[in-house]
Every structure is written in structure tokens, then in C-alpha cells.
Amino acid sequence: MPSWIGQAFRRGILTSRFPRGPASPEEVPETSRPPVLSPTLDPAPALSRATEDCPTGAIDPEGLHHGRCIRCARCTRQGFAFGGRAHPCASRPEDLYSAGGGPLPEREANRALAALGRSLQLFLVDAGSCLACNLEVLALANPYYDASRLGITFVNSPHHADVLVVVGIPTEPLLEPLRRAYEALPGPKAVLAVGACALEGGIFRGNPRTRAPLSDTLPVDLFVPGCPPTPLDILEGVLTLAGRGRGIQEAPP
């Protein structure tokens, strides 16, 4: 027996148990969770100092916009720390804003495709990314995350899709292809914006020939923040659209 087959038998099944079981600490690393300001600090001066350090405008003197956060960790010098409550998706960008830099309140997300049942087909469009979000989205098709076990598959045509998954900051040459891809989806349909670039422009926010946020071009049903978000964050977003989301719960270490 070849050695790699023997190793596979010894290891057993390695596929993630999420969403049937909680996510492992390795699947939801601390740096994938949102930064939170230490409750022992006076928010006003800490936020003011962090505002000057933040390269994407995620922090202002009043709070933190998680849709713009790229997890650069500059704010940790001003009293922020990673490890807040996971917030894998939101129906509105304003739901990703935490006043005072504290944890986000729990909110009910939109379930746009609940009537479709338990099978979802995804069509991925890169509107102008660094490829990080692409890799995290496509990881759902690998043997570890194995989204097909949940009835979630990728298709090669928007005509066969239920969900348009968009990554990257929308660039001018791709605005019309984005609209055409959306129009080609049969109804009911939904748009999932993945990553800080699609949400608010990320590190490229304000650059010429870009048109952020994506919601200015398409009707976005759900936003998944992160730079990049983890595969489980994205999976939770897809399941939420179908009315099957459960929230990212981390197993104890």
C-alpha cells in the first residue's frame, strides 16, 4: 500500500465539522476576529490616536467601521486587540460600525434566498482584487471545507447561479460586466460582497477609476467583512442567505 494511502487511513476524515459543530480555534484564528478597544481605556483619546494610524479610514473619533478594517494591526498600538466576537456577515454596511470601538451588537441578517431550499449555486466575479479573497472563497471547494456536502457548488455561468459572489474593489472596466452578470442570474437571486475591498474599497479606497462600495453598482444582500475573510466567514454568509446560518461559534482550545 502506498505510504500516502496509509497516512490517509491513519488521519481519518479531516473535513471541517462546521456548521454541525463549532469552528476549531485554527479555523477562526484570533487575527480573523475584529479588533476591540480595551474597556479599561478612555475611548475618546484612544480613538483619536488610532484614527491617525488607520490607513483605510476604518477608525474615526467616534468608533470603528469593521467593513473597512484590513486587520493591519496598527491600532493595537493604541489599545485595540484582536479577538472580538465574530461577525461574519451583515445586511447593511452600517451594521458593521461599532460606536466607541467596542464589540458589535448582534443583529439578524437578511435571508434573501430562504425560499430556495438547501441547494445553492455560486458564481464568482473578481472585480479587481489582490487574489486573497479569491483564494478564501475557492477554498470552500477543497476537501477540508467541502461546501458541496452542504449543497453549495460553484458554476461557470451566471445563468445557472443563485448567488453572485463578488470580491475586489469594483474597477471602471468591470462595472458593466458586473451588471450584466447580475442581470443574467435567474430569480430569486442574491449578491454576496466578500472582503473589505468590495465593502468599502479597502486599502484602495478613493483611488481613481475605482467605484467602491459595490452597493453603489449592485443591490448587495449580504456583506462579509475581512481582509481577507476566512472561508468559514464566507460559508456562514452563504448559509445565512439561504436561511441556514448559525453564527460562528468557536470550540474551546
C-alpha positions in Angstrom: 0.0 0.0 0.0 1.5 3.4 -0.9 2.5 5.5 2.0 0.1 8.3 1.3 -2.9 5.9 1.4 -1.7 4.6 4.8 -1.4 8.2 6.1 -4.9 9.0 4.9 -6.3 6.0 6.8 -4.4 6.9 10.0 -5.5 10.5 9.9 -9.2 9.7 9.2 -11.7 12.3 8.0 -10.3 15.8 8.2 -13.3 17.7 6.7 -14.4 20.6 8.9 -17.4 19.8 11.1 -18.8 23.4 10.7 -21.7 24.2 10.8 -22.8 21.0 12.6 -20.2 21.6 15.2 -18.4 24.7 16.4 -15.4 26.0 14.5 -12.0 25.0 15.7 -9.6 27.7 17.0 -7.4 27.1 13.9 -10.4 27.8 11.7 -11.2 31.1 13.4 -7.7 32.5 14.3 -7.6 35.5 16.7 -6.4 37.8 13.9 -9.5 37.0 11.8 -11.7 38.3 14.6 -12.5 42.1 14.8 -10.3 44.4 16.8 -11.9 45.7 20.0 -10.8 48.7 22.1 -9.7 47.7 25.7 -12.6 48.5 28.1 -10.0 49.9 30.6 -9.1 52.8 28.3 -10.8 56.1 27.8 -12.3 55.7 24.3 -12.0 59.4 23.1 -8.2 59.8 23.2 -7.6 56.2 22.1 -9.9 56.5 19.1 -8.4 59.9 18.2 -4.8 58.5 18.2 -5.9 55.3 16.3 -7.7 57.5 13.7 -4.3 58.9 12.7 -2.8 55.5 12.4 -5.6 53.8 10.4 -4.7 53.6 6.7 -8.3 52.9 5.4 -10.4 55.2 7.5 -11.9 52.3 9.5 -11.4 54.2 12.7 -12.8 57.6 13.4 -13.1 59.6 16.7 -16.5 58.0 17.3 -15.9 54.3 16.6 -14.7 51.6 14.3 -16.1 50.5 10.9 -15.4 46.8 10.5 -16.2 46.8 6.9 -13.2 49.0 6.2 -10.8 47.2 8.6 -7.9 45.3 6.8 -6.5 43.9 10.1 -3.2 45.7 9.7 -2.8 45.8 13.5 -1.7 49.4 13.6 -4.5 50.2 16.0 -3.1 47.7 18.5 -0.5 50.4 19.4 -3.4 52.5 20.7 -5.1 49.9 22.9 -7.0 47.8 20.4 -6.7 44.0 20.4 -7.9 41.3 18.1 -10.3 38.7 19.4 -13.8 40.4 19.5 -17.0 38.5 18.8 -17.0 37.1 15.3 -19.4 38.9 12.9 -19.2 37.0 9.6 -21.9 38.9 7.8 -24.3 41.9 7.9 -27.2 43.0 5.7 -26.2 46.7 5.8 -22.8 48.4 6.0 -23.9 50.5 8.9 -24.4 47.3 10.9 -20.6 46.8 10.8 -20.0 50.1 12.7 -19.3 49.8 16.5 -19.6 53.1 18.4 -16.8 53.6 20.9 -14.7 50.8 19.3 -16.4 48.1 21.4 -17.9 44.8 20.3 -20.7 44.9 17.7 -24.2 44.2 18.9 -25.7 41.0 17.5 -28.1 41.7 14.6 -30.4 39.5 12.5 -29.0 39.3 8.9 -31.1 39.1 5.7 -32.1 35.7 4.5 -32.7 36.6 0.8 -32.8 33.1 -0.6 -34.6 31.1 2.2 -37.3 30.1 -0.3 -34.7 28.2 -2.5 -34.2 25.3 -0.1 -31.0 23.6 0.6 -29.1 23.8 -2.7 -27.1 26.9 -3.8 -25.0 27.6 -6.8 -22.4 30.3 -6.7 -20.9 32.4 -9.5 -17.7 34.2 -8.5 -16.7 37.5 -10.0 -13.3 39.2 -9.3 -14.0 43.0 -9.7 -10.4 43.9 -9.1 -8.8 42.1 -6.2 -5.3 41.1 -4.9 -6.5 37.5 -5.2 -6.5 36.9 -1.4 -10.3 36.9 -1.2 -10.5 34.6 -4.3 -8.4 32.0 -2.6 -10.6 32.1 0.5 -13.8 31.8 -1.5 -12.4 29.0 -3.7 -11.2 27.1 -0.6 -14.8 26.2 0.0 -14.5 23.7 -2.8 -11.4 21.9 -1.3 -11.7 18.6 0.6 -11.3 20.3 4.0 -14.2 22.8 3.8 -16.1 20.7 1.2 -19.1 23.1 0.7 -20.7 20.6 -1.7 -21.6 18.5 1.4 -24.0 21.3 2.2 -25.4 21.6 -1.3 -23.2 24.5 -2.2 -21.4 24.4 -5.6 -19.6 26.8 -7.9 -20.9 27.2 -11.5 -19.3 28.6 -14.6 -22.2 30.7 -15.8 -24.4 33.3 -14.1 -27.3 31.7 -15.9 -27.0 28.7 -13.6 -26.3 30.6 -10.3 -28.4 31.6 -7.3 -25.7 33.9 -5.7 -23.3 36.3 -7.3 -20.2 36.4 -5.1 -18.1 39.5 -5.7 -14.6 40.0 -4.5 -12.3 43.0 -5.0 -12.8 46.7 -5.4 -15.1 47.5 -8.4 -13.0 49.0 -11.2 -14.5 51.1 -14.0 -13.9 48.5 -16.8 -15.7 45.8 -14.8 -18.8 47.8 -13.9 -20.8 46.8 -17.0 -19.7 43.1 -16.8 -20.8 43.1 -13.2 -24.3 44.5 -14.0 -24.6 42.0 -16.9 -23.6 39.1 -14.7 -26.2 40.1 -12.1 -28.9 40.5 -14.7 -28.1 37.0 -16.1 -28.9 35.4 -12.7 -32.4 33.9 -12.7 -34.6 34.9 -9.8 -34.7 34.7 -6.9 -31.1 35.8 -6.6 -28.7 37.5 -4.2 -25.4 39.3 -4.2 -22.7 38.5 -1.6 -20.0 41.1 -1.2 -16.8 39.5 0.2 -13.9 41.4 1.7 -13.0 44.9 2.7 -12.4 46.0 -1.0 -15.9 45.0 -2.1 -17.5 46.6 1.0 -15.7 49.9 1.3 -12.7 49.9 -1.0 -10.1 48.6 1.5 -6.6 49.9 1.0 -7.6 51.1 -2.5 -10.4 53.3 -1.3 -10.5 56.6 -3.0 -8.2 55.6 -5.9 -9.2 56.9 -9.4 -11.0 54.5 -11.7 -12.5 52.5 -8.9 -16.1 52.6 -7.7 -16.4 51.5 -4.1 -18.6 50.3 -2.4 -20.0 47.5 -4.5 -23.5 48.5 -3.3 -23.3 51.6 -5.5 -23.3 49.3 -8.5 -25.4 46.3 -7.4 -28.0 45.6 -4.8 -25.9 43.8 -2.2 -27.9 41.4 0.0 -25.1 40.5 2.4 -21.6 41.8 3.3 -18.8 39.6 4.6 -16.0 41.8 6.1 -12.3 40.9 6.4 -9.0 41.3 4.5 -9.5 38.5 3.6 -12.3 36.9 5.5 -11.8 33.3 6.5 -13.5 30.5 4.4 -15.9 29.9 7.4 -16.9 33.5 7.4 -17.8 33.2 3.7 -19.5 29.9 4.2 -21.6 31.4 7.0 -22.6 34.2 4.7 -23.8 31.9 2.0 -25.7 29.8 4.6 -27.3 32.9 6.0 -28.6 33.9 2.6 -30.3 30.5 2.5 -31.7 30.8 6.0 -29.3 28.2 7.3 -26.7 30.4 9.1 -25.9 29.7 12.7 -23.2 32.2 13.6 -19.5 31.4 14.0 -19.1 29.6 17.4 -15.6 28.7 18.4 -14.8 25.5 20.2 -12.7 25.8 23.3 -9.0 25.2 22.7 
